[in-house]
Amino acid sequence: MQHQSISFDTFFAQGATPVFPKLDRRAVMNVEVVDATPQAAINNLLQPGKRTVFFLNAHCANMRAVKSDYATALDRADLVLPDGIGVELAARMQGDGLMANLNGTDLLPPLLKAAAKQGKSVFLFGARPGTAEKAAKHLGSMIPGLRIAGTLDGFKDAANAQDAINTINGSGADILLVAMGVPLQELWLDRFGPDLRPDLKMAVGGLFDFWAGNVKRAPLCVRQAKCEWVWRLAMEPTRLAKRYILGNFTFLFRAARHALHTRSKYAIHKRLLDVVLSTVALVALFPLLLLIGAAIRLESPGAAIFSQKRVGRNGKQFTLYKFRSMHVDAAERRKDLLSASDRDGICFKARNDPRVTKVGRILRRFSLDELPQIVNILTGKMSIVGPRPALPEEVEAYSKRALRRLSVKPGLTGIWQVSGRADVDFDRMVDMDIAYTRSRSILLDLALIAVTFQAVFKGRGAY
């Protein structure tokens, strides 16, 4: 699940308190989690300064609900990273998704590669005897130049906390990875963190078992389908049945209950409307979608679906899908056509754009090129009703007032879309979008959806 809205403050005054690259955060089930791309998270974690980092997944959230000391440790962590599809679903239930799944299995290898380039060393502490050593050997072969400062297991070596602290501090390690399982690892770091010298301290769960080869990770296709938990359950059914079957249902119940308490009735009804109508539309229009795709491919080479980065709610980027209505080199030719825009303001639009194909003109005339955005609506990045999704370069030129149109999800239709589209100048479009953000309601959304059909047939501003 990737888009960016990260601001950076990268200067460090000599002798002053370090200023880290700023990471956006979102409250998910009352836990402040990082909402950033993997690269932005890595950049932050490797900057100078001490910090303790935990992960939040469905199991962690369940544990937090029943263990107050663990909940306190999570609240005191410097950063909590979202881990897994469960946290992503909980965030969507609350109204918006997260930029990325920052699970340790995927995040730690590139983080340690970047650390090796900076000459940093890592200490592995935890897991069964022998596992940390095997994991260290694997890391050494996988990441040339990475310095392993030392290893300790999570049993005999962890029996005396002070001895373990002395060994870790004496190693000179810059990064400490603790793998004792939830919640023991978090409680240990929360208690002894102030006595530890490594700048970056992370609780990494069963990660050493993956690196050591004790546990086989799911194939890439399973991970991409966000079903890695199913693979883990199949590999260790006896140990993980309670956690993944009962635990996942418990988590989803808690997440849904939390969302109901935190979201307005309008937000819940709007999301329900989006899901129901977009699902029905996708099923009913599927034959038409196939025909359009075939027509595009017959006229010009290239993929029928066009994807493009757009800016969504609160300035977060997402990938928008449309039917391709232009030739494949349209992006390269755009700069040469900016002076030919028929529309005042920031947004470029040309009535006789030479990049548009013959099929594309028909699609644009009846707004059929927008139909793949049904997928964006189903995934929660867009809504049926909302402001037009903006391009990143357009947002960079926005005034402070224009940025207010980004306070809600962009939509497939809206006041601007039914009022003339490209015939409406940019300032008037902003006025319309701000008016919608102030007065939106389910009744207004239904009215705009109804008017959309009339606007499509009239085709005003559709080019």
SEDO-695764 format. One record per residue (C-alpha): x, y, z; chain; residue in three letters. Coordinates in steps of 0.5 Angstrom, whole numbers, plus 500, padded with zeros to 3 digits. Layout:
SEDO-695764
ATOM     X     Y     Z   drendren   fiti
ATOM     X     Y     Z          A    ALA
...
END
This chain:
SEDO-695764
ATOM     X     Y     Z   drendren   fiti
ATOM   500   500   500          A    MET
ATOM   505   509   496          A    GLN
ATOM   504   516   497          A    HIS
ATOM   508   522   500          A    GLN
ATOM   507   528   504          A    SER
ATOM   513   528   508          A    ILE
ATOM   517   535   510          A    SER
ATOM   524   535   512          A    PHE
ATOM   528   539   516          A    ASP
ATOM   535   536   515          A    THR
ATOM   540   541   518          A    PHE
ATOM   544   540   525          A    PHE
ATOM   547   546   528          A    ALA
ATOM   554   544   531          A    GLN
ATOM   553   542   539          A    GLY
ATOM   545   543   538          A    ALA
ATOM   540   538   539          A    THR
ATOM   539   534   533          A    PRO
ATOM   533   536   529          A    VAL
ATOM   530   530   526          A    PHE
ATOM   526   529   519          A    PRO
ATOM   519   530   521          A    LYS
ATOM   515   524   520          A    LEU
ATOM   507   525   520          A    ASP
ATOM   503   521   525          A    ARG
ATOM   496   518   525          A    ARG
ATOM   492   516   531          A    ALA
ATOM   490   508   530          A    VAL
ATOM   486   505   536          A    MET
ATOM   489   511   540          A    ASN
ATOM   496   509   538          A    VAL
ATOM   500   515   535          A    GLU
ATOM   503   511   529          A    VAL
ATOM   508   513   523          A    VAL
ATOM   505   515   517          A    ASP
ATOM   510   515   512          A    ALA
ATOM   514   512   506          A    THR
ATOM   519   507   508          A    PRO
ATOM   525   511   505          A    GLN
ATOM   522   517   510          A    ALA
ATOM   522   512   516          A    ALA
ATOM   529   510   514          A    ILE
ATOM   532   517   513          A    ASN
ATOM   529   519   520          A    ASN
ATOM   531   513   524          A    LEU
ATOM   538   513   522          A    LEU
ATOM   539   521   524          A    GLN
ATOM   543   522   530          A    PRO
ATOM   540   522   537          A    GLY
ATOM   537   517   541          A    LYS
ATOM   530   514   540          A    ARG
ATOM   526   507   542          A    THR
ATOM   522   504   536          A    VAL
ATOM   516   499   537          A    PHE
ATOM   511   496   532          A    PHE
ATOM   504   496   532          A    LEU
ATOM   500   490   529          A    ASN
ATOM   494   486   530          A    ALA
ATOM   497   482   536          A    HIS
ATOM   500   488   539          A    CYS
ATOM   493   492   539          A    ALA
ATOM   490   486   542          A    ASN
ATOM   495   485   548          A    MET
ATOM   495   493   549          A    ARG
ATOM   488   492   551          A    ALA
ATOM   489   488   556          A    VAL
ATOM   496   489   559          A    LYS
ATOM   497   496   562          A    SER
ATOM   504   496   563          A    ASP
ATOM   505   494   555          A    TYR
ATOM   500   500   553          A    ALA
ATOM   504   505   557          A    THR
ATOM   511   502   554          A    ALA
ATOM   508   504   547          A    LEU
ATOM   506   511   549          A    ASP
ATOM   513   512   551          A    ARG
ATOM   516   510   545          A    ALA
ATOM   519   515   541          A    ASP
ATOM   516   512   534          A    LEU
ATOM   511   506   533          A    VAL
ATOM   511   503   526          A    LEU
ATOM   505   500   523          A    PRO
ATOM   506   493   522          A    ASP
ATOM   501   489   517          A    GLY
ATOM   494   489   514          A    ILE
ATOM   490   489   520          A    GLY
ATOM   493   496   522          A    VAL
ATOM   492   499   515          A    GLU
ATOM   484   496   516          A    LEU
ATOM   483   500   522          A    ALA
ATOM   486   506   519          A    ALA
ATOM   481   506   514          A    ARG
ATOM   476   504   518          A    MET
ATOM   477   511   522          A    GLN
ATOM   477   515   515          A    GLY
ATOM   483   514   511          A    ASP
ATOM   489   509   510          A    GLY
ATOM   496   509   512          A    LEU
ATOM   502   511   507          A    MET
ATOM   505   504   508          A    ALA
ATOM   506   498   511          A    ASN
ATOM   512   499   515          A    LEU
ATOM   513   492   518          A    ASN
ATOM   520   490   521          A    GLY
ATOM   521   484   516          A    THR
ATOM   521   489   510          A    ASP
ATOM   524   495   513          A    LEU
ATOM   530   492   517          A    LEU
ATOM   534   490   511          A    PRO
ATOM   534   497   507          A    PRO
ATOM   535   500   514          A    LEU
ATOM   541   496   515          A    LEU
ATOM   544   497   508          A    LYS
ATOM   543   504   509          A    ALA
ATOM   547   504   516          A    ALA
ATOM   552   500   513          A    ALA
ATOM   554   505   508          A    LYS
ATOM   554   510   514          A    GLN
ATOM   559   506   518          A    GLY
ATOM   554   504   523          A    LYS
ATOM   554   497   527          A    SER
ATOM   548   493   530          A    VAL
ATOM   547   488   536          A    PHE
ATOM   542   483   536          A    LEU
ATOM   539   481   542          A    PHE
ATOM   534   475   543          A    GLY
ATOM   531   469   541          A    ALA
ATOM   533   462   542          A    ARG
ATOM   540   460   544          A    PRO
ATOM   544   460   537          A    GLY
ATOM   539   464   533          A    THR
ATOM   542   471   534          A    ALA
ATOM   549   468   531          A    GLU
ATOM   546   465   525          A    LYS
ATOM   542   471   524          A    ALA
ATOM   548   475   524          A    ALA
ATOM   552   471   519          A    LYS
ATOM   546   471   515          A    HIS
ATOM   546   479   515          A    LEU
ATOM   553   479   514          A    GLY
ATOM   553   475   507          A    SER
ATOM   547   479   505          A    MET
ATOM   549   486   507          A    ILE
ATOM   557   487   506          A    PRO
ATOM   560   492   510          A    GLY
ATOM   555   491   516          A    LEU
ATOM   559   491   522          A    ARG
ATOM   556   486   527          A    ILE
ATOM   558   489   534          A    ALA
ATOM   555   483   538          A    GLY
ATOM   550   478   540          A    THR
ATOM   546   475   546          A    LEU
ATOM   540   470   546          A    ASP
ATOM   534   472   550          A    GLY
ATOM   534   466   555          A    PHE
ATOM   541   465   559          A    LYS
ATOM   544   471   556          A    ASP
ATOM   538   475   558          A    ALA
ATOM   537   472   565          A    ALA
ATOM   542   478   568          A    ASN
ATOM   539   485   565          A    ALA
ATOM   545   489   568          A    GLN
ATOM   550   484   565          A    ASP
ATOM   547   484   558          A    ALA
ATOM   547   492   558          A    ILE
ATOM   554   492   560          A    ASN
ATOM   555   487   554          A    THR
ATOM   551   491   549          A    ILE
ATOM   554   498   551          A    ASN
ATOM   561   495   551          A    GLY
ATOM   560   493   544          A    SER
ATOM   560   500   542          A    GLY
ATOM   554   498   537          A    ALA
ATOM   550   504   534          A    ASP
ATOM   543   500   533          A    ILE
ATOM   540   495   538          A    LEU
ATOM   535   490   535          A    LEU
ATOM   531   486   541          A    VAL
ATOM   527   480   539          A    ALA
ATOM   524   477   545          A    MET
ATOM   517   477   543          A    GLY
ATOM   511   482   545          A    VAL
ATOM   510   484   550          A    PRO
ATOM   517   482   553          A    LEU
ATOM   521   486   549          A    GLN
ATOM   518   493   549          A    GLU
ATOM   517   492   557          A    LEU
ATOM   525   491   557          A    TRP
ATOM   527   497   553          A    LEU
ATOM   522   501   556          A    ASP
ATOM   525   499   563          A    ARG
ATOM   532   499   561          A    PHE
ATOM   532   504   555          A    GLY
ATOM   535   510   559          A    PRO
ATOM   541   505   561          A    ASP
ATOM   543   503   554          A    LEU
ATOM   548   507   549          A    ARG
ATOM   546   505   542          A    PRO
ATOM   542   511   539          A    ASP
ATOM   537   507   535          A    LEU
ATOM   533   501   539          A    LYS
ATOM   528   497   536          A    MET
ATOM   523   491   538          A    ALA
ATOM   523   486   532          A    VAL
ATOM   519   480   535          A    GLY
ATOM   521   474   531          A    GLY
ATOM   525   477   526          A    LEU
ATOM   531   473   528          A    PHE
ATOM   528   467   526          A    ASP
ATOM   527   469   519          A    PHE
ATOM   534   471   518          A    TRP
ATOM   537   465   521          A    ALA
ATOM   532   460   517          A    GLY
ATOM   528   458   523          A    ASN
ATOM   522   460   519          A    VAL
ATOM   520   461   512          A    LYS
ATOM   517   467   510          A    ARG
ATOM   511   467   505          A    ALA
ATOM   512   467   497          A    PRO
ATOM   512   474   494          A    LEU
ATOM   505   473   491          A    CYS
ATOM   502   471   498          A    VAL
ATOM   505   478   501          A    ARG
ATOM   503   482   496          A    GLN
ATOM   496   479   497          A    ALA
ATOM   497   481   504          A    LYS
ATOM   495   474   506          A    CYS
ATOM   502   473   510          A    GLU
ATOM   498   471   516          A    TRP
ATOM   495   466   513          A    VAL
ATOM   502   463   511          A    TRP
ATOM   504   463   518          A    ARG
ATOM   498   460   520          A    LEU
ATOM   499   454   515          A    ALA
ATOM   506   453   518          A    MET
ATOM   505   453   525          A    GLU
ATOM   498   452   526          A    PRO
ATOM   498   449   533          A    THR
ATOM   502   455   536          A    ARG
ATOM   499   461   532          A    LEU
ATOM   491   459   531          A    ALA
ATOM   489   463   537          A    LYS
ATOM   493   469   535          A    ARG
ATOM   491   469   528          A    TYR
ATOM   484   466   528          A    ILE
ATOM   481   468   535          A    LEU
ATOM   486   474   535          A    GLY
ATOM   484   477   528          A    ASN
ATOM   477   477   529          A    PHE
ATOM   478   480   536          A    THR
ATOM   482   486   533          A    PHE
ATOM   477   487   528          A    LEU
ATOM   471   488   533          A    PHE
ATOM   476   492   537          A    ARG
ATOM   478   496   531          A    ALA
ATOM   470   497   528          A    ALA
ATOM   468   499   535          A    ARG
ATOM   473   504   536          A    HIS
ATOM   472   507   529          A    ALA
ATOM   464   507   531          A    LEU
ATOM   466   511   537          A    HIS
ATOM   471   516   533          A    THR
ATOM   468   517   527          A    ARG
ATOM   462   522   525          A    SER
ATOM   455   518   523          A    LYS
ATOM   456   522   516          A    TYR
ATOM   463   519   515          A    ALA
ATOM   460   512   516          A    ILE
ATOM   454   513   512          A    HIS
ATOM   459   516   506          A    LYS
ATOM   464   510   506          A    ARG
ATOM   458   505   506          A    LEU
ATOM   455   509   500          A    LEU
ATOM   462   509   497          A    ASP
ATOM   463   502   498          A    VAL
ATOM   456   499   496          A    VAL
ATOM   455   504   490          A    LEU
ATOM   462   503   487          A    SER
ATOM   462   495   488          A    THR
ATOM   455   495   484          A    VAL
ATOM   458   499   479          A    ALA
ATOM   464   495   478          A    LEU
ATOM   460   489   477          A    VAL
ATOM   455   492   473          A    ALA
ATOM   460   496   468          A    LEU
ATOM   465   490   468          A    PHE
ATOM   463   488   460          A    PRO
ATOM   463   496   458          A    LEU
ATOM   470   496   462          A    LEU
ATOM   473   490   458          A    LEU
ATOM   470   494   451          A    LEU
ATOM   473   500   453          A    ILE
ATOM   480   497   454          A    GLY
ATOM   480   493   448          A    ALA
ATOM   478   500   444          A    ALA
ATOM   484   503   447          A    ILE
ATOM   489   498   445          A    ARG
ATOM   486   497   438          A    LEU
ATOM   487   505   436          A    GLU
ATOM   494   506   440          A    SER
ATOM   500   502   443          A    PRO
ATOM   501   502   450          A    GLY
ATOM   497   500   456          A    ALA
ATOM   489   501   457          A    ALA
ATOM   489   503   464          A    ILE
ATOM   493   510   466          A    PHE
ATOM   496   511   473          A    SER
ATOM   498   517   475          A    GLN
ATOM   500   520   482          A    LYS
ATOM   495   525   485          A    ARG
ATOM   494   529   491          A    VAL
ATOM   489   526   496          A    GLY
ATOM   486   528   503          A    ARG
ATOM   491   532   507          A    ASN
ATOM   496   532   502          A    GLY
ATOM   497   525   501          A    LYS
ATOM   499   522   495          A    GLN
ATOM   496   516   492          A    PHE
ATOM   496   513   485          A    THR
ATOM   490   514   481          A    LEU
ATOM   487   510   475          A    TYR
ATOM   484   512   469          A    LYS
ATOM   483   509   462          A    PHE
ATOM   488   512   457          A    ARG
ATOM   485   517   453          A    SER
ATOM   492   520   450          A    MET
ATOM   498   517   446          A    HIS
ATOM   503   514   451          A    VAL
ATOM   508   520   450          A    ASP
ATOM   503   525   453          A    ALA
ATOM   507   527   459          A    ALA
ATOM   513   529   455          A    GLU
ATOM   509   533   451          A    ARG
ATOM   505   537   456          A    ARG
ATOM   511   542   458          A    LYS
ATOM   510   544   450          A    ASP
ATOM   503   545   451          A    LEU
ATOM   502   549   457          A    LEU
ATOM   502   556   454          A    SER
ATOM   496   553   450          A    ALA
ATOM   491   552   456          A    SER
ATOM   484   554   455          A    ASP
ATOM   483   555   462          A    ARG
ATOM   485   560   467          A    ASP
ATOM   489   559   473          A    GLY
ATOM   494   553   475          A    ILE
ATOM   490   547   472          A    CYS
ATOM   492   546   465          A    PHE
ATOM   486   544   460          A    LYS
ATOM   486   545   452          A    ALA
ATOM   480   544   448          A    ARG
ATOM   484   541   442          A    ASN
ATOM   490   538   446          A    ASP
ATOM   493   534   440          A    PRO
ATOM   495   528   445          A    ARG
ATOM   488   526   446          A    VAL
ATOM   487   520   441          A    THR
ATOM   480   519   437          A    LYS
ATOM   478   514   442          A    VAL
ATOM   480   518   448          A    GLY
ATOM   476   524   445          A    ARG
ATOM   469   520   446          A    ILE
ATOM   471   517   453          A    LEU
ATOM   472   524   455          A    ARG
ATOM   466   527   452          A    ARG
ATOM   462   522   456          A    PHE
ATOM   467   522   462          A    SER
ATOM   468   514   461          A    LEU
ATOM   475   515   462          A    ASP
ATOM   474   516   469          A    GLU
ATOM   471   509   471          A    LEU
ATOM   477   506   473          A    PRO
ATOM   477   510   479          A    GLN
ATOM   472   506   482          A    ILE
ATOM   478   502   484          A    VAL
ATOM   480   508   488          A    ASN
ATOM   474   509   491          A    ILE
ATOM   473   502   494          A    LEU
ATOM   480   502   497          A    THR
ATOM   478   508   500          A    GLY
ATOM   483   513   497          A    LYS
ATOM   477   517   494          A    MET
ATOM   470   518   495          A    SER
ATOM   464   518   490          A    ILE
ATOM   463   525   491          A    VAL
ATOM   469   530   493          A    GLY
ATOM   473   535   490          A    PRO
ATOM   477   534   483          A    ARG
ATOM   484   530   485          A    PRO
ATOM   490   535   484          A    ALA
ATOM   496   533   481          A    LEU
ATOM   502   534   485          A    PRO
ATOM   505   540   481          A    GLU
ATOM   499   544   482          A    GLU
ATOM   498   543   489          A    VAL
ATOM   505   546   490          A    GLU
ATOM   503   552   487          A    ALA
ATOM   497   552   491          A    TYR
ATOM   495   558   496          A    SER
ATOM   494   557   503          A    LYS
ATOM   486   558   501          A    ARG
ATOM   486   553   496          A    ALA
ATOM   490   548   500          A    LEU
ATOM   483   547   504          A    ARG
ATOM   480   543   498          A    ARG
ATOM   485   538   501          A    LEU
ATOM   481   537   507          A    SER
ATOM   477   532   504          A    VAL
ATOM   478   526   500          A    LYS
ATOM   478   527   492          A    PRO
ATOM   471   525   489          A    GLY
ATOM   469   522   482          A    LEU
ATOM   464   527   482          A    THR
ATOM   462   534   485          A    GLY
ATOM   460   541   485          A    ILE
ATOM   465   543   480          A    TRP
ATOM   465   536   476          A    GLN
ATOM   457   538   475          A    VAL
ATOM   458   545   474          A    SER
ATOM   462   545   467          A    GLY
ATOM   469   542   469          A    ARG
ATOM   474   545   465          A    ALA
ATOM   469   551   463          A    ASP
ATOM   470   553   470          A    VAL
ATOM   476   557   472          A    ASP
ATOM   481   555   478          A    PHE
ATOM   479   560   483          A    ASP
ATOM   471   558   482          A    ARG
ATOM   473   551   483          A    MET
ATOM   476   552   489          A    VAL
ATOM   470   556   492          A    ASP
ATOM   466   551   490          A    MET
ATOM   470   545   493          A    ASP
ATOM   471   550   500          A    ILE
ATOM   463   550   500          A    ALA
ATOM   463   543   499          A    TYR
ATOM   467   542   505          A    THR
ATOM   463   546   509          A    ARG
ATOM   456   544   508          A    SER
ATOM   457   536   506          A    ARG
ATOM   452   531   508          A    SER
ATOM   449   525   505          A    ILE
ATOM   443   529   502          A    LEU
ATOM   448   533   498          A    LEU
ATOM   452   527   496          A    ASP
ATOM   446   524   493          A    LEU
ATOM   444   530   490          A    ALA
ATOM   450   531   486          A    LEU
ATOM   450   524   484          A    ILE
ATOM   444   524   481          A    ALA
ATOM   446   531   477          A    VAL
ATOM   452   527   475          A    THR
ATOM   448   523   470          A    PHE
ATOM   445   530   467          A    GLN
ATOM   452   533   467          A    ALA
ATOM   455   527   463          A    VAL
ATOM   450   527   457          A    PHE
ATOM   451   535   457          A    LYS
ATOM   458   534   456          A    GLY
ATOM   460   541   458          A    ARG
ATOM   467   542   460          A    GLY
ATOM   468   535   458          A    ALA
ATOM   475   535   454          A    TYR
END
